[in-house]
């Protein structure tokens, strides 16, 4: 993951819509997970690397803490 890297974001709450964006900031070190989802199967002891993503276009207003899947694109995956 690096600043400027393109991403695709998906979430169940988006009804199949995919959002495009790019990485604008990456944490400098691994840290503990700080957001609790309330899901009992969610692992709380994992270290994470936080990233800030800038969404392209006029994105929907997404709530803080919304669980999303982020696909980090490489030059090879962008050609598909």
PASEBA-1860 file (N, C-alpha, C; in nm, 3 decimals):
! residues 80
1> XXXXXXXX> 0.085/-0.116/0.000/0.000/0.000/0.000/0.090/0.123/0.000 ~ 0.056/0.220/-0.084/0.136/0.342/-0.091/0.049/0.461/-0.129 ~ 0.094/0.579/-0.094/0.021/0.703/-0.126/0.005/0.712/-0.277 ~ -0.116/0.743/-0.321/-0.146/0.755/-0.463/-0.201/0.627/-0.524 ~ -0.189/0.515/-0.454/-0.237/0.387/-0.505/-0.389/0.390/-0.520 ~ -0.440/0.342/-0.632/-0.583/0.339/-0.660/-0.649/0.225/-0.583 ~ -0.775/0.246/-0.543/-0.850/0.145/-0.470/-0.993/0.138/-0.523 ~ -1.056/0.023/-0.497/-1.199/0.006/-0.520/-1.259/-0.034/-0.386
9> XXXXXXXX> -1.368/0.033/-0.348/-1.432/0.009/-0.219/-1.572/-0.048/-0.242 ~ -1.602/-0.155/-0.167/-1.734/-0.218/-0.173/-1.783/-0.239/-0.031 ~ -1.915/-0.238/-0.014/-1.976/-0.265/0.116/-2.117/-0.317/0.094 ~ -2.163/-0.402/0.184/-2.300/-0.452/0.175/-2.400/-0.337/0.173 ~ -2.371/-0.232/0.247/-2.462/-0.117/0.257/-2.471/-0.037/0.127 ~ -2.381/-0.061/0.032/-2.380/0.014/-0.094/-2.460/-0.055/-0.204 ~ -2.528/-0.165/-0.173/-2.613/-0.236/-0.270/-2.539/-0.268/-0.400 ~ -2.418/-0.318/-0.390/-2.343/-0.359/-0.508/-2.267/-0.247/-0.577
17> XXXXXXXX> -2.286/-0.124/-0.535/-2.215/-0.012/-0.597/-2.069/-0.015/-0.553 ~ -1.979/0.016/-0.646/-1.836/0.021/-0.616/-1.789/0.166/-0.621 ~ -1.711/0.206/-0.524/-1.657/0.342/-0.520/-1.508/0.336/-0.553 ~ -1.462/0.434/-0.630/-1.320/0.443/-0.665/-1.255/0.550/-0.579 ~ -1.129/0.530/-0.549/-1.056/0.627/-0.470/-0.907/0.604/-0.480 ~ -0.834/0.678/-0.397/-0.689/0.660/-0.392/-0.640/0.687/-0.251 ~ -0.529/0.625/-0.218/-0.469/0.637/-0.085/-0.405/0.775/-0.073 ~ -0.439/0.849/0.034/-0.379/0.980/0.055/-0.285/0.982/0.176
25> XXXXXXXX> -0.302/0.885/0.266/-0.213/0.879/0.383/-0.208/0.736/0.434 ~ -0.089/0.695/0.476/-0.069/0.562/0.534/0.002/0.581/0.667 ~ -0.047/0.514/0.770/0.016/0.521/0.902/0.161/0.475/0.892 ~ 0.245/0.529/0.976/0.386/0.495/0.971/0.420/0.368/1.046 ~ 0.327/0.318/1.129/0.354/0.195/1.203/0.227/0.118/1.231 ~ 0.245/-0.011/1.255/0.134/-0.098/1.288/0.080/-0.060/1.425 ~ -0.050/-0.079/1.445/-0.110/-0.045/1.573/-0.224/-0.139/1.605 ~ -0.279/-0.123/1.724/-0.391/-0.205/1.767/-0.521/-0.155/1.703
33> XXXXXXXX> -0.612/-0.247/1.679/-0.743/-0.214/1.625/-0.818/-0.130/1.728 ~ -0.877/-0.017/1.686/-0.942/0.073/1.781/-1.093/0.081/1.762 ~ -1.146/0.026/1.652/-1.289/0.032/1.627/-1.350/-0.104/1.652 ~ -1.453/-0.109/1.737/-1.522/-0.233/1.766/-1.648/-0.240/1.682 ~ -1.669/-0.353/1.615/-1.786/-0.369/1.529/-1.902/-0.434/1.600 ~ -1.879/-0.493/1.717/-1.984/-0.563/1.788/-2.004/-0.706/1.740 ~ -1.932/-0.745/1.637/-1.940/-0.881/1.584/-1.856/-0.972/1.672 ~ -1.917/-1.075/1.735/-1.841/-1.161/1.826/-1.730/-1.241/1.757
41> XXXXXXXX> -1.739/-1.259/1.624/-1.634/-1.332/1.554/-1.520/-1.241/1.509 ~ -1.535/-1.111/1.531/-1.433/-1.014/1.491/-1.311/-1.027/1.581 ~ -1.195/-1.038/1.521/-1.070/-1.050/1.597/-1.029/-0.913/1.651 ~ -1.008/-0.905/1.782/-0.972/-0.777/1.843/-0.823/-0.765/1.869 ~ -0.750/-0.875/1.852/-0.608/-0.873/1.885/-0.519/-0.857/1.762 ~ -0.576/-0.819/1.651/-0.498/-0.802/1.528/-0.434/-0.664/1.524 ~ -0.313/-0.660/1.472/-0.250/-0.531/1.445/-0.297/-0.484/1.308 ~ -0.310/-0.354/1.294/-0.359/-0.298/1.168/-0.266/-0.186/1.121
49> XXXXXXXX> -0.277/-0.155/0.994/-0.207/-0.041/0.936/-0.315/0.048/0.878 ~ -0.333/0.166/0.938/-0.441/0.254/0.895/-0.403/0.329/0.768 ~ -0.505/0.350/0.684/-0.487/0.427/0.561/-0.607/0.520/0.546 ~ -0.585/0.636/0.488/-0.691/0.731/0.458/-0.710/0.729/0.307 ~ -0.836/0.710/0.264/-0.869/0.699/0.123/-0.952/0.820/0.082 ~ -0.915/0.881/-0.030/-0.992/0.992/-0.088/-1.082/0.932/-0.195 ~ -1.214/0.946/-0.180/-1.307/0.893/-0.277/-1.320/0.987/-0.396 ~ -1.327/0.930/-0.516/-1.337/1.009/-0.639/-1.481/1.049/-0.666
57> XXXXXXXX> -1.497/1.154/-0.741/-1.630/1.198/-0.781/-1.707/1.259/-0.666 ~ -1.837/1.241/-0.668/-1.924/1.294/-0.564/-1.976/1.176/-0.482 ~ -1.894/1.125/-0.388/-1.932/1.003/-0.316/-2.050/1.025/-0.221 ~ -2.112/0.915/-0.189/-2.219/0.918/-0.090/-2.160/0.957/0.045 ~ -2.244/1.004/0.134/-2.200/1.032/0.270/-2.198/0.899/0.345 ~ -2.078/0.849/0.375/-2.063/0.720/0.441/-2.042/0.740/0.590 ~ -2.109/0.660/0.672/-2.093/0.675/0.817/-1.956/0.627/0.864 ~ -1.903/0.692/0.966/-1.777/0.650/1.026/-1.798/0.511/1.086
65> XXXXXXXX> -1.703/0.423/1.063/-1.712/0.288/1.116/-1.781/0.189/1.023 ~ -1.826/0.234/0.906/-1.888/0.144/0.810/-1.787/0.040/0.766 ~ -1.822/-0.087/0.778/-1.731/-0.195/0.738/-1.732/-0.205/0.586 ~ -1.616/-0.192/0.525/-1.602/-0.198/0.380/-1.491/-0.296/0.343 ~ -1.494/-0.337/0.217/-1.385/-0.416/0.160/-1.311/-0.324/0.065 ~ -1.180/-0.314/0.083/-1.098/-0.227/-0.002/-1.005/-0.314/-0.083 ~ -1.012/-0.297/-0.215/-0.922/-0.369/-0.305/-0.815/-0.269/-0.349 ~ -0.691/-0.296/-0.311/-0.580/-0.210/-0.348/-0.530/-0.256/-0.485
73> XXXXXXXX> -0.537/-0.168/-0.583/-0.504/-0.204/-0.720/-0.354/-0.188/-0.747 ~ -0.304/-0.277/-0.829/-0.166/-0.266/-0.877/-0.175/-0.229/-1.024 ~ -0.062/-0.198/-1.085/-0.064/-0.163/-1.227/-0.121/-0.277/-1.310 ~ -0.096/-0.400/-1.271/-0.147/-0.516/-1.345/-0.297/-0.527/-1.332 ~ -0.353/-0.508/-1.213/-0.498/-0.521/-1.194/-0.573/-0.403/-1.256 ~ -0.509/-0.290/-1.276/-0.576/-0.174/-1.335/-0.594/-0.193/-1.486 ~ -0.517/-0.281/-1.551/-0.525/-0.301/-1.694/-0.642/-0.390/-1.735 ~ -0.704/-0.460/-1.637/-0.814/-0.553/-1.668/-0.939/-0.483/-1.711
END
